[in-house]
Amino acid sequence: MDGCHYRDIKGGRRMRGNCHTGNITVIEEQGVTVYGGGTNRDGGWHVMAEVPDLALGPRGVMRSVHYKDIIPDGWKCASAFITKQVPILIEIDWPDFSIPNNLGKEFWLALVDDIKEKGIKTVSCQCMGGHGRTGVQLAILMHYLTPEDRRTWSDTADLIMEVRRRMCEHCVESDEQQYYIAEVCDLPEGESVIESRG
């Protein structure tokens, strides 16, 4: 794990310095590799050497087909653009430091079924910093992609600590996010592993 550490800067603000960058391999289960990254930390599907099969994250954070160039119909220059392959994109209504506004357990179970049934081999999970919302995605996918007999976590706190061990010590940033993971994964919440942002 690339550790993230706070550093003080002018004005009394605290920023996470020496933190992870790029896209980190966090999960390798059942033939599926899941990466975590933050778009503000040189992560996200759009900077991966090989485009993943599936990319998911908060709406407004992901680089998607909504950001492509627009050329009027019939213009010859349209054929001269270099295009990049785009993965299957799932953009979620998901405020920073919070939980998805409209996704419950059924969504995540169906997503894992889709990953398996559609032959998805690579998944990119992202948000802006690669901590809170990315950590939630990774925890839920880790739980459901890992066969039951190999799930070593007894509660949500243990699951979050496993994600942190593999990615970053700041994954999952709020009590609300920890509770959401517990609810989606049918796990006891465990002790709070959330540090004060004060």
C-alpha positions in Angstrom: 0.0 0.0 0.0 1.2 3.5 -0.8 0.5 5.3 2.5 -1.3 8.6 2.6 -0.2 11.0 5.2 -1.5 14.5 6.1 0.7 17.5 5.8 0.0 20.9 7.1 -0.1 23.8 4.6 -0.8 27.5 5.0 -4.0 28.6 6.5 -4.3 25.6 8.8 -5.7 23.3 6.1 -4.6 19.7 6.0 -3.9 18.0 2.7 -3.1 14.4 2.1 0.5 14.2 0.8 2.6 11.3 -0.3 -0.6 9.5 -1.3 -1.3 6.8 -3.9 -1.3 7.7 -7.5 -2.4 6.0 -10.7 -4.6 2.9 -10.7 -3.8 0.3 -8.1 -4.8 -3.4 -8.4 -6.9 -4.1 -5.4 -8.9 -7.2 -6.2 -8.1 -10.3 -8.2 -10.9 -12.8 -7.8 -12.7 -15.2 -10.1 -10.8 -14.0 -13.2 -11.8 -10.3 -12.5 -9.2 -7.6 -11.7 -10.5 -4.5 -10.0 -8.4 -1.3 -9.9 -8.9 1.8 -7.7 -7.9 5.3 -8.5 -8.6 9.0 -8.1 -8.9 11.3 -11.1 -7.1 14.0 -9.0 -4.3 11.5 -8.4 -3.5 10.4 -12.0 -6.0 7.6 -11.8 -9.2 6.6 -13.5 -10.0 4.5 -16.5 -9.0 7.2 -19.0 -5.3 7.0 -18.1 -5.0 3.3 -17.9 -2.6 1.7 -20.5 -5.2 -0.8 -21.4 -8.8 0.4 -21.3 -10.8 -1.7 -18.7 -13.9 -3.5 -19.7 -16.0 -1.6 -17.1 -15.5 1.7 -15.3 -17.7 3.0 -12.5 -17.8 6.0 -10.3 -19.6 9.2 -9.5 -21.3 11.2 -12.2 -19.3 14.3 -13.0 -16.0 12.8 -12.0 -15.6 10.2 -14.7 -14.2 11.1 -18.1 -16.9 9.7 -20.4 -18.3 10.0 -23.9 -20.1 13.1 -22.7 -16.8 14.9 -22.9 -15.9 13.9 -26.4 -15.4 16.5 -29.2 -18.5 17.5 -31.1 -18.1 18.1 -34.9 -21.0 19.2 -37.2 -22.4 16.5 -39.5 -20.7 16.4 -42.9 -17.4 18.0 -41.9 -14.4 16.2 -43.4 -12.2 16.9 -40.3 -14.4 14.6 -38.3 -12.6 11.6 -39.8 -9.2 12.9 -38.7 -9.9 12.6 -35.0 -7.9 10.0 -33.0 -10.5 8.1 -31.0 -9.9 6.1 -27.8 -11.8 3.0 -26.9 -14.3 3.7 -24.2 -15.3 1.0 -21.6 -18.8 0.3 -20.5 -19.5 3.2 -18.2 -21.6 3.3 -15.0 -22.0 6.9 -13.7 -23.6 7.1 -10.3 -25.4 10.0 -8.6 -23.0 10.0 -5.6 -22.1 13.2 -3.6 -18.5 13.4 -2.1 -18.1 12.0 1.4 -21.6 10.4 1.1 -23.3 7.4 -0.3 -25.2 6.8 -3.6 -28.6 8.5 -3.7 -30.5 5.6 -5.3 -28.5 2.4 -5.1 -29.2 -0.4 -2.6 -28.0 -3.9 -2.2 -30.0 -5.1 -5.2 -27.9 -2.9 -7.5 -24.6 -4.3 -6.3 -25.7 -7.9 -6.4 -27.0 -7.4 -10.0 -23.7 -5.6 -10.9 -21.6 -8.6 -9.7 -24.0 -10.9 -11.7 -23.5 -8.7 -14.8 -19.7 -8.8 -14.3 -19.7 -12.5 -14.2 -22.3 -13.2 -16.9 -21.0 -10.6 -19.4 -17.4 -11.8 -19.1 -16.0 -8.6 -17.6 -12.3 -9.1 -16.7 -11.2 -5.6 -15.7 -13.0 -3.0 -13.6 -11.9 0.5 -12.8 -13.4 2.1 -9.7 -12.8 5.8 -9.2 -13.8 9.1 -7.6 -11.9 12.3 -7.3 -9.3 11.5 -4.7 -9.5 7.7 -4.8 -10.5 7.5 -1.1 -14.1 7.7 0.1 -16.3 6.7 -2.8 -13.7 4.6 -4.4 -13.2 2.8 -1.1 -16.9 2.0 -0.9 -17.0 0.6 -4.4 -13.9 -1.6 -3.7 -15.2 -2.9 -0.3 -18.5 -4.0 -1.8 -16.9 -5.6 -4.9 -14.3 -7.3 -2.7 -17.0 -8.8 -0.5 -19.1 -10.1 -3.4 -16.3 -11.2 -5.7 -14.5 -13.1 -3.0 -16.0 -16.6 -2.5 -17.7 -17.0 0.9 -15.2 -19.5 2.2 -12.4 -17.0 1.7 -14.0 -13.9 3.2 -11.8 -13.3 6.2 -13.5 -10.2 7.5 -15.9 -10.6 10.5 -17.5 -7.2 10.1 -17.4 -4.1 7.9 -14.5 -2.5 9.9 -12.4 -5.6 9.0 -13.5 -5.4 5.3 -12.6 -1.7 5.1 -9.2 -2.3 6.8 -8.5 -5.0 4.1 -9.3 -2.5 1.3 -7.1 0.1 3.1 -4.2 -2.4 3.3 -4.4 -3.1 -0.4 -5.0 0.5 -1.6 -4.8 3.4 0.9 -5.3 4.0 4.5 -7.9 6.6 3.8 -10.3 4.5 1.8 -13.9 5.0 3.1 -14.1 8.4 4.7 -17.4 8.7 6.6 -19.5 6.8 9.1 -22.3 7.0 6.6 -20.1 5.2 4.1 -19.2 2.5 6.6 -22.8 2.0 7.5 -23.8 1.7 3.8 -21.2 -1.0 3.2 -22.5 -2.9 6.2 -26.1 -2.6 4.9 -25.2 -3.6 1.3 -22.9 -6.5 2.4 -25.2 -7.8 5.2 -22.3 -7.5 7.7 -22.1 -6.2 11.2 -20.8 -2.6 11.2 -18.0 -3.2 13.7 -16.0 -0.4 15.3 -15.9 2.9 13.5 -12.7 3.1 11.4 -13.3 6.7 10.3 -10.9 9.3 11.4 -12.0 12.8 12.2 -11.6 15.2 9.3 -11.3 18.1 11.8 
